[in-house]
Amino acid sequence: MESLFTKIDEEFICENCGKKVKKLGYSCRNHCNYCLHSKHVDINPGDRQETCHGILEPIGIELSNKKGYVIVFRCKKCGQIRKNKAAEDDNMDLIIKLSAKQY
């Protein structure tokens, strides 16, 4: 079975907080480690095929036995829900705050 995951690990400027986000180094960087926001650019991880390009706002956290913390996002433009694994250098204070919220 062919993988739907395309590894793209690149620096970017967060459109929500304006901070420079460095490469992750061990996998794909897909959200800001400072404010946890992302951009709606992928249909499948790393493919850059989504045309929405809205801001993905973190709205909650799920805990996965396999992946650990998973951030749940809602696109501010189209309303679609997306999920991404938390990174090792993510803002843990924000993850804890999100884990207390019900989305």
Backbone bond lengths (Angstrom), bond angles and torsions (degrees), N, CA, C in turn:
res aa  C-N    CA-C-N  psi(-1)  N-CA   C-N-CA  omega(-1)  CA-C   N-CA-C  phi
1 M - - - 1.457 - - 1.529 109.13 -
2 E 1.305 116.66 131.77 1.460 122.35 -178.79 1.528 111.24 -76.19
3 S 1.319 116.42 135.86 1.459 121.67 179.83 1.532 110.55 -73.09
4 L 1.320 116.15 140.65 1.471 121.77 176.58 1.527 110.97 -95.04
5 F 1.329 116.78 9.45 1.461 123.20 -177.55 1.523 109.83 -100.49
6 T 1.330 116.57 122.07 1.463 122.48 175.83 1.520 107.28 -110.45
7 K 1.342 117.12 119.56 1.461 120.02 -177.15 1.521 110.28 -78.87
8 I 1.316 115.60 112.15 1.464 123.33 173.71 1.525 105.98 -130.28
9 D 1.313 116.11 113.70 1.461 121.57 -179.60 1.523 107.28 -121.37
10 E 1.327 116.29 99.64 1.457 119.95 -175.00 1.521 110.72 -136.09
11 E 1.328 115.92 154.07 1.462 121.27 174.55 1.519 109.42 -73.41
12 F 1.343 115.74 153.83 1.459 120.18 175.32 1.525 109.09 -156.91
13 I 1.321 115.67 163.98 1.464 122.49 173.10 1.524 106.64 -98.05
14 C 1.317 116.85 123.90 1.460 121.33 -179.46 1.525 109.87 -65.64
15 E 1.318 116.38 127.24 1.465 120.78 178.99 1.518 112.71 -75.57
16 N 1.337 118.26 -11.99 1.451 120.97 177.75 1.528 111.91 -90.05
17 C 1.342 117.60 -51.27 1.472 120.20 -174.75 1.527 113.71 -107.90
18 G 1.337 117.91 -11.53 1.458 121.75 176.54 1.525 115.49 81.66
19 K 1.326 117.82 2.98 1.464 120.11 -178.66 1.530 110.91 -83.01
20 K 1.341 115.17 150.78 1.459 121.30 175.75 1.529 108.11 -79.40
21 V 1.322 115.45 124.91 1.458 122.39 -178.22 1.529 107.81 -106.07
22 K 1.312 116.21 120.77 1.471 121.50 -176.97 1.531 111.29 -80.53
23 K 1.328 115.33 162.58 1.455 121.23 175.02 1.519 109.32 -55.28
24 L 1.320 115.88 149.62 1.456 120.49 179.25 1.526 111.39 -77.84
25 G 1.329 116.71 -41.05 1.454 120.60 175.46 1.514 115.46 97.45
26 Y 1.331 118.29 -31.73 1.464 119.67 -178.36 1.525 112.98 -116.28
27 S 1.322 117.03 -10.38 1.462 122.55 177.96 1.523 107.05 -162.83
28 C 1.310 117.53 -164.10 1.467 121.19 -179.48 1.520 111.28 -82.47
29 R 1.308 115.96 134.78 1.467 121.32 172.49 1.529 106.10 -85.46
30 N 1.319 117.16 117.08 1.460 118.93 -176.51 1.524 114.24 -125.46
31 H 1.324 116.84 5.89 1.461 120.14 175.43 1.530 108.77 -158.24
32 C 1.316 115.85 163.16 1.461 122.07 -179.80 1.529 109.60 -73.41
33 N 1.318 116.59 128.02 1.463 119.47 179.43 1.527 112.50 -77.15
34 Y 1.323 118.41 -11.02 1.468 122.37 179.00 1.532 111.78 -86.97
35 C 1.349 116.54 -52.99 1.471 120.33 -175.53 1.531 112.78 -110.55
36 L 1.336 117.49 -5.30 1.459 125.68 177.57 1.532 114.61 70.64
37 H 1.316 118.91 4.98 1.465 120.89 176.93 1.529 110.00 -77.08
38 S 1.319 115.55 159.87 1.454 121.84 -179.83 1.530 108.36 -139.49
39 K 1.314 116.06 -177.45 1.460 121.65 177.30 1.520 108.23 -124.95
40 H 1.317 116.44 136.91 1.456 122.91 -176.21 1.531 110.00 -79.57
41 V 1.340 115.94 82.83 1.471 120.88 -176.09 1.524 113.59 -118.12
42 D 1.328 118.68 -13.19 1.464 121.21 -175.80 1.521 112.14 -115.01
43 I 1.334 115.09 141.92 1.464 121.05 166.93 1.531 106.82 -87.84
44 N 1.324 115.92 -52.40 1.463 123.31 170.73 1.521 106.50 -112.75
45 P 1.331 118.42 147.98 1.467 120.80 -173.90 1.534 114.27 -48.12
46 G 1.335 115.19 120.59 1.452 122.29 175.16 1.518 116.56 83.86
47 D 1.338 118.92 0.29 1.477 118.86 -175.45 1.526 114.08 -82.25
48 R 1.322 118.48 -17.16 1.471 124.29 178.99 1.533 112.52 53.81
49 Q 1.350 116.45 34.34 1.461 122.01 -176.94 1.537 114.03 -100.84
50 E 1.338 117.88 -8.09 1.469 120.43 -179.40 1.526 109.62 -73.93
51 T 1.322 117.71 134.74 1.464 121.91 -178.64 1.525 113.26 -95.28
52 C 1.314 118.49 -8.34 1.468 122.19 -177.16 1.531 111.92 -62.26
53 H 1.312 117.45 -56.14 1.470 125.03 -179.66 1.527 113.67 61.07
54 G 1.333 117.11 23.22 1.459 120.72 174.98 1.523 111.32 -75.28
55 I 1.308 116.15 171.83 1.467 122.01 177.40 1.530 108.37 -86.30
56 L 1.331 115.78 128.99 1.456 121.85 175.97 1.529 108.43 -91.62
57 E 1.320 115.71 114.21 1.460 121.85 -178.20 1.529 109.59 -94.51
58 P 1.338 118.00 130.60 1.465 119.28 177.38 1.528 109.89 -68.91
59 I 1.337 116.26 128.76 1.471 120.01 -177.86 1.516 112.94 -121.87
60 G 1.329 117.63 -7.78 1.457 119.99 -179.63 1.509 111.77 -177.53
61 I 1.319 113.91 176.02 1.466 122.36 179.70 1.522 107.92 -132.03
62 E 1.323 114.73 138.88 1.457 120.78 170.69 1.526 106.91 -117.61
63 L 1.310 117.17 152.70 1.455 121.55 177.18 1.520 108.23 -110.79
64 S 1.324 115.75 121.46 1.456 122.89 -179.21 1.525 109.48 -110.10
65 N 1.321 116.87 134.70 1.473 120.39 176.62 1.518 110.95 -60.98
66 K 1.315 117.36 -32.73 1.465 121.97 -176.98 1.531 112.64 -88.50
67 K 1.343 117.86 -40.99 1.467 121.86 -172.22 1.521 114.73 -104.91
68 G 1.305 118.14 -9.43 1.464 120.00 -175.05 1.520 110.63 79.05
69 Y 1.335 117.30 -137.60 1.458 120.71 179.21 1.525 110.32 -73.26
70 V 1.317 115.93 132.82 1.463 122.71 177.16 1.528 106.85 -122.14
71 I 1.330 116.21 123.32 1.458 121.16 -179.35 1.522 108.69 -85.18
72 V 1.321 116.00 132.15 1.460 122.21 177.16 1.526 107.40 -101.14
73 F 1.324 116.22 128.25 1.461 123.16 -178.05 1.519 110.78 -117.63
74 R 1.319 116.10 151.31 1.471 122.26 168.75 1.521 106.73 -123.99
75 C 1.328 115.95 129.82 1.458 120.61 178.73 1.525 109.70 -71.97
76 K 1.322 116.39 127.77 1.466 121.76 179.91 1.521 111.82 -69.97
77 K 1.325 117.65 -19.58 1.468 121.61 -177.58 1.530 112.42 -92.46
78 C 1.334 116.98 -51.03 1.474 119.38 -174.57 1.524 113.70 -110.04
79 G 1.336 118.00 -10.55 1.458 121.88 177.22 1.518 115.86 83.96
80 Q 1.326 117.56 -2.69 1.469 120.75 -179.04 1.525 110.89 -64.10
81 I 1.328 115.61 143.62 1.457 122.57 176.56 1.525 108.09 -94.24
82 R 1.325 116.59 133.69 1.469 123.39 177.48 1.521 107.58 -131.81
83 K 1.324 117.06 160.19 1.465 121.94 179.00 1.520 109.10 -135.81
84 N 1.332 115.80 141.43 1.457 122.39 177.33 1.524 109.41 -140.84
85 K 1.310 115.27 141.57 1.464 121.02 176.02 1.523 109.41 -64.50
86 A 1.312 116.81 137.29 1.463 121.40 175.69 1.527 109.50 -66.39
87 A 1.328 115.92 147.87 1.465 121.92 178.63 1.526 109.73 -94.78
88 E 1.322 115.97 159.69 1.470 121.63 -178.40 1.525 113.04 -59.87
89 D 1.351 117.40 -30.31 1.462 120.35 -176.76 1.527 113.77 -102.75
90 D 1.329 116.94 16.62 1.466 119.84 178.17 1.526 111.36 -66.83
91 N 1.319 115.67 154.71 1.453 123.44 178.65 1.532 108.85 -66.57
92 M 1.332 116.16 100.97 1.466 121.14 -175.46 1.526 112.27 -65.65
93 D 1.330 118.03 -30.29 1.466 120.08 177.00 1.530 110.52 -61.34
94 L 1.350 117.19 -41.65 1.464 120.13 178.17 1.525 111.73 -69.45
95 I 1.319 117.17 -36.96 1.467 120.15 177.26 1.523 110.23 -62.23
96 I 1.326 117.26 -42.21 1.466 120.87 178.43 1.528 110.59 -63.80
97 K 1.337 117.47 -43.04 1.470 120.84 177.42 1.518 111.29 -61.35
98 L 1.339 116.69 -42.30 1.474 120.38 179.59 1.521 111.25 -66.70
99 S 1.327 117.35 -33.67 1.471 120.07 -178.01 1.532 111.36 -67.39
100 A 1.321 116.51 -22.52 1.468 120.57 179.14 1.528 112.16 -84.34
101 K 1.365 116.96 -14.00 1.468 121.13 -178.30 1.524 110.06 -87.90
102 Q 1.285 115.90 146.95 1.459 122.75 170.51 1.511 108.10 -102.97
103 Y 1.312 117.10 125.14 1.480 119.76 -179.33 1.494 110.65 -104.73
